[in-house]
Amino acid sequence: MPRVAIVSTSATQMGDHVTGSWLEETAAPYNVYVAAGLTVDIFSIAGGDIPVDAASKAEAFYTEDCTKFDADTTAQEKFRKSMPLAEYKVENYDAIHLSGGHGTCADFYNNAALYAAVDATYAAGKVVAAVCHGPNGILGCKKPDGTPLVEGKAVTGFTDEEEAAVGLTEKVPVLLEKEMRRLGGKFVAAAAWSSNVQVDGKLVTGQNPQSSVALAEAVVKLLS
């Protein structure tokens, strides 16, 4: 049975901005993976209880998948007692999934240990997936030939337009769209807040929370 490691932020703040993990980006994929018969473990950078951005539990963003996830005792056990990234072993998983939330701007970005885990996963021919701000965890990653992981690949992530819409352009350490383009990625931006998933080989990226289900479905297809 294929195994997927979901990795979340442990950060509660991005500078002076209170944040955390965006719930839908873990909840919806978890539900998709489990429904497809995959084994799912949940990790975070530090381990333990994963902080959730309160905004992601507001009525407009608290989806049916979030409700289902919060009511799932097994899921909650894994989410509240997440394993630390240091315990992630490439040989135990077929895919690594990086969830978003602005917390990733604090502890995914420039995280050498996370970049190393992703690099090893990709080099082993396994699936690397990242949604919304999750791509903060692949910006410093390299292909086995030493070139940037995103170089020459169709990719997406939270767009510059979406970052401006939430008023955090000046607070994030880097604009994902701008940075992935700089690294040579073939960035594909869809309309703001619409589902957009790019699959290029074993690299799967999603633009925003609305892309969470489609991204997970793409991962399942690659593992089938």
N, C-alpha and C positions, 0 to 999 in steps of 0.2 A: 504494500500500500504506500503510495507516495506520501512524503512528509514535507510540510511547509513550516517555515519559521517566520512568524510575523514579528517584526521589530518596531518598537515604539520609542518615542522620546521619554525621558525621565524629567525633563526640564519644566518648571512651573512658570518661568519668566524668560522673556527675550528682552534683555535690557530692563527698562522700566515697564514693559508691557506684560501684564499677567496673561499667561497662556497655558499650554499643555498639549496633549494629544487631541486630534480631532476625531471624536468618537466614531463617526460613520466609516472612517477610513480603516478602522480595525474591525468594527462590528459587521459591516456588510461583507467584506471579504471572508471573514471567519465563517459566517453563515454559508456562503457559497462553497467554500472549501469543504466544510463538514458535510454539507448536503451531497457533495460529489464523492464522498467516501474517503477524503484525504485525512491524514492525521495532522493536527495543527498544534504547535506549541507557540506560546507567546513570550517574547523576550522584550526587555527594555534596556536602555544603556546602563542603568545602575541596578536594575532588578527591583522587585517589590511592587507595591501598589503604583499603578500608572496614573499620573495626573491627567484629568480630562479638562479641556478648555470649556468653561461654562457656556460659552456661546454655542458650542456644538450640541448642547442639550436644550437650547431654546426651541420653542415650538416649531419654527420654520425649518429647523435642521435636524430635529429629533425624529428620524425616520422610523418606519416599521422595523427595519433591520436593527436599529438601535434599541428599540423596545424589546425585540426578541433576544438580542444579545444580553441586555440587562436582566432578563428573566431566566436566562440559561445558567443554571448553577455551575455547570462544568466550565463554561466560558468565563464566568465571574471568578472562579477559583484560579484559573490561569491568568486572568487579567490583574487580579489583586495580588497575586503571588508570582508575578512574572519572573522569568529567569534572567540573570544579568547577561549582557552581551558576552562577557568573558567566558561564559560556559557554552557558547555556540560552537559546534563542531561541524565543519563542512560535510564530513562523511556521513553524518546522520540525517541530512536533509537533501531534498530534490529541488527546493526553491527557497529563496529568501525574499520576503515581502516587507518593504519599508513603508510604514504608515506615516501620514503627515501630521499637520498641526504646526503652528508657529514655534512650538517648543523645539522642533528639529533645527531651527535656525541657531539655537543655542548649543545643542549637544550632538547633532548629526554633522553639521558643518565643521570642516577641518578636524574631524574625529579620525585619527590615524587607525585606531583599532577597528572602527566600523568599515573604513575604506579597505582595510586588509581582509576583513571577513567577506566583503563583497567581491574583492579581487579574487580571492581563493575560490569562492563559489562559482564565479563566471569562468575562471580558468579550468575548473573541473567539468565544464560543459553543462552546468546546471542553470536554472532559471533565476534571473534577477528582476524583481518587480519593485516599482516605486510609484506612489501616487501623491499628487498635490505638492506638498512641501517635502515629501519623502525623498525626492531627488537631491536634497541637500546631502544625503548620504552616499551619492554616487559621483559628486562633482570632482572629487580627487582620485577617483578610481581609474585604473589602467587596464588595458587589454594585455594579454601575455607579451605582446611585442613592445610594450612600454608606452604606447600612444593612449590618449585619453579614452576612457570607455565609451563616451558619447560621440567621439569623433567619427563622422561619416555615417552616423546612425540616425534613423528617424526617431525622434524623442519628443516628449512634451512634459509639462509640469505646470504649476500655477503661473499664469501669464503675468506679464508686466501690467496689462490692463486690469486684471483681477486684483493684483496687489495694490494698485492705485485706488481701486474701488473700495477696498477695505481700509484705506488710509494708512498703510504701513510701509509704503515705498521707502521712506526715510529711516525706518527702524530696522528693516531686515539687513543682515550683513552683506547680502548679495541678491540681486534679482535673478531668479532661476532662469527665466527665458533669456535674458541678456547674457548670463554666464554660460549657459549651454551652447548658445550660438558662438560665443567667443572661443569655446573649446572645440568648435568644429562640428557640433551636433546639427542635424537637419531638423530644427525645431518646428513643430506643427502646432499652431495655435488655432483653436476653434472658437466659436462665439463664447463669450464669458458665461460661466455657470452651465455649460452644456457638456454632455458626456463626450469625451475624446480620449481614446486609447491608441497608443502606437506600439506595434510589435515589430521588432527588428531582430531576427534570430532569437536568442534567448533573453533579450532585454525587452522588458515590458514597462511602459510608463503611462500614467494617467494624469490628466490635467488638473483635476479638482475633486471635491467630495462626490460630485455627481458622476464621476467616472469610476467610483469604487467597485461597483458590481461588475461592470464590463471588464475592468482590469482583472478582477479575480477569475472571471469566466475565461479570459484569454490565457491565464496561467494554467487553469484546469485543462484547457485544450492542449497546451504544450506538454502537459504531463500525462496525457491520455495515450 
